[in-house]
Amino acid sequence: MHLRHEPRFELPPQIAVDAERRLSAQVLASWETCRLEALLPAAVDFDGVWPSDIRKHMIRVRLTAEGDFEITTISTAVASAFSLRIGRLVTGRVSRLSSRLAMTMATVRQTLRPAQFEATLAGAEPGLRMLTRAVVLPLAGPDGRFSEAAAVVTWKRALSPAAHVGLQREIDLALATGAGLRARIDAFATDAPPVMIAAS
């Protein structure tokens, strides 16, 4: 069987592992607790609920008077991983965290409910891709109306295209040769040829 013919082989792995699911559930539960009977929790009440291990994944985005979205605070970890900084969210390139956040903020603004996304996005380094998961939580200003959101972002490094090709080649070769031989390839080398080693 040739894996490149498998329809699901090219899909990114599901990254909502147990730890990330627990984190998502934790932030959603905190959002529900803070809002009590109100439609949205107040932003000022929301600030004190986060421990440091969640704050390092957090971005705060506000709705401007012009109807745009603007990052007001961002953790050092998120800023470094995605080359993202304080300022207006730039749209246009869906492979960027900025664009995905803007799209999700538009949904949150319309529904006034938390929204989540999972995507493979560009990292800060050239060619680096991140398996990214985010939860965006709408918050209210002093007048009780939607004014900003808190986004909690987690990520993992994805294989580079060259490494992905190398890994696919290694698996194909292992399946083609059967039990008699095993393939040893550096999946992270760009031009490394396969080295066949007799199985012991």
FENJORA-V193722 format. One record per pair of residues at least 6 apart in sequence whose C-alpha atoms are under 7 Angstrom apart, sorted by the first residue. I is the first residue (numbers start at 1). J is the second residue. Records with the same first field share a line. If there is no record, write none. Layout:
I->J / J
This chain:
2->172
3->9 / 172
15->131
24->135
31->41
34->41 / 45 / 46
35->41
40->138 / 139 / 140
41->139 / 140
42->139 / 140 / 141 / 144
43->139 / 140 / 141
55->75
56->75 / 77
57->75 / 77 / 78 / 152 / 153 / 154
58->74 / 75 / 150 / 151 / 152 / 153
59->73 / 74 / 75 / 150 / 151 / 152
60->71 / 72 / 73 / 74 / 149 / 150 / 151
61->69 / 70 / 71 / 72 / 148 / 149 / 150
62->69 / 70 / 71 / 72 / 147 / 148 / 149
63->69 / 70 / 147 / 148
64->70
69->88 / 89 / 102
70->87 / 88 / 89
71->86 / 87 / 88 / 89
72->86 / 87
73->86
74->86
79->85
80->124
81->123 / 124
82->97 / 122 / 123 / 124
83->124
89->98 / 99 / 102
90->98 / 99
91->98 / 99 / 102
92->99
93->99
94->100
95->121 / 122
96->121 / 122
97->121
104->115
108->114 / 115 / 138
112->138
113->138
114->135 / 136 / 137 / 138
115->135 / 136 / 137
116->134 / 135 / 136
117->133 / 134 / 135
118->132 / 133 / 134
119->131 / 132 / 133
120->129 / 130 / 131 / 132
121->129 / 130 / 131 / 132
122->128 / 129 / 130
123->129 / 130
127->160
128->160
129->157 / 158 / 160
130->155 / 156 / 157 / 158
131->155 / 156 / 157 / 158
132->154 / 155 / 156
133->153 / 154 / 155
134->151 / 152 / 153 / 154
135->151 / 152 / 153
136->149 / 150 / 151 / 152
137->149 / 150 / 151
138->146 / 148 / 149 / 150
139->146 / 147 / 148 / 149
140->146 / 147 / 148
141->147
162->188 / 190
163->187 / 188 / 189 / 190
166->187 / 188
167->187
170->183 / 185
173->183
174->182 / 183
180->198 / 199
181->196 / 197 / 198 / 199
182->196 / 197 / 198 / 199
183->194 / 195 / 196 / 197
184->194 / 195 / 196
185->192 / 194 / 195
186->192
